[in-house]
């Protein structure tokens, strides 16, 4: 799990400045957690995502975006409540979910949205 800056996002996820149509640049499906340090539910979600990053190591990338630092990136996705979680399949459109989702819901999304077993 690693923090994602705007520059990292454009290099590893989607270069929205040069490509208006969604084009995922990653080599495996990804999850992006939009969070803030002061957010209680965000803090509860972190260990769950850490566990998932170990379980699915090499199969998915898990990123964190600090909404207080990366305001442009947060605005681009219309983040109004946190945590917000963006699921990015290898092919197809990303899907957003809100709230501190429980482990089983996150795993279901990994299997159904990201097509990772």
C-alpha positions in Angstrom: 0.0 0.0 0.0 1.5 3.4 -0.9 0.5 7.0 -0.9 -0.4 8.4 -4.3 0.4 12.0 -5.3 -1.1 13.8 -8.3 2.1 13.1 -10.3 2.0 9.4 -9.3 -1.6 9.2 -10.3 -0.9 10.6 -13.8 2.0 8.2 -14.3 0.5 5.0 -12.8 -3.3 5.3 -13.0 -4.6 7.8 -15.6 -3.0 10.8 -17.3 -6.1 12.9 -17.4 -4.2 15.9 -18.8 -3.3 14.1 -22.0 -6.1 11.7 -22.3 -9.7 12.8 -21.7 -11.1 9.3 -22.1 -10.5 6.9 -19.2 -7.4 4.9 -19.9 -6.0 2.9 -17.0 -2.2 2.8 -17.0 -1.7 0.2 -14.3 -0.5 -3.4 -15.0 -3.0 -4.9 -12.5 -6.3 -3.8 -11.0 -6.2 -1.1 -8.3 -8.0 0.3 -5.3 -7.6 3.9 -4.3 -8.6 4.9 -0.8 -9.4 8.6 -0.5 -8.8 9.5 3.2 -7.8 12.2 5.7 -5.7 11.9 8.9 -8.5 13.3 11.1 -11.1 10.9 9.8 -12.1 8.1 12.3 -13.7 5.7 9.8 -10.6 6.2 7.5 -8.4 5.1 10.4 -10.6 2.0 10.9 -10.3 1.1 7.2 -6.5 1.3 7.0 -5.7 -2.1 8.8 -8.3 -3.8 6.6 -6.7 -2.4 3.4 -3.3 -3.4 4.8 -4.5 -7.0 5.3 -6.0 -7.0 1.8 -2.7 -5.7 0.3 -0.9 -8.7 1.8 -3.6 -11.2 0.8 -3.7 -10.0 -2.8 0.0 -9.0 -3.2 1.0 -9.2 -6.8 -2.6 -9.3 -7.9 -3.9 -5.7 -7.1 -2.3 -2.4 -6.2 -3.7 -0.5 -3.3 -3.1 3.2 -3.1 -4.0 5.9 -0.5 -4.8 9.5 -1.4 -4.7 12.1 1.4 -7.6 14.4 0.4 -6.1 17.3 2.5 -2.8 17.2 0.5 -4.1 16.1 -3.0 -7.0 18.5 -3.3 -6.9 18.6 -7.1 -7.1 14.8 -7.4 -9.9 14.7 -4.8 -11.8 17.3 -6.7 -11.4 15.5 -10.0 -13.3 12.5 -8.5 -15.8 14.7 -6.7 -14.8 13.4 -3.3 -17.3 14.9 -0.8 -17.2 12.3 1.9 -14.4 10.1 3.2 -13.4 7.4 3.1 -14.2 7.0 -0.6 -12.9 4.0 -2.3 -12.2 3.8 -6.1 -12.1 0.3 -7.6 -10.3 0.2 -10.9 -10.5 -2.9 -13.0 -7.8 -3.7 -15.5 -10.4 -3.2 -18.3 -13.5 -1.1 -18.0 -14.7 1.9 -16.0 -13.7 2.5 -12.3 -16.4 2.3 -9.7 -16.6 4.4 -6.5 -17.9 3.3 -3.1 -18.3 5.4 0.0 -17.7 4.6 3.7 -15.5 2.3 5.7 -16.6 -0.9 4.0 -16.1 -4.2 6.0 -13.6 -6.8 4.8 -16.2 -9.1 3.2 -17.7 -6.3 1.1 -14.2 -5.2 0.0 -13.3 -8.8 -0.9 -16.6 -9.1 -2.8 -15.8 -6.0 -4.8 -12.3 -7.3 -5.5 -13.7 -10.5 -6.9 -16.7 -8.9 -8.8 -15.5 -5.5 -9.9 -11.8 -6.1 -10.2 -12.2 -9.8 -11.4 -9.5 -11.0 -9.0 -9.8 -14.2 -7.1 
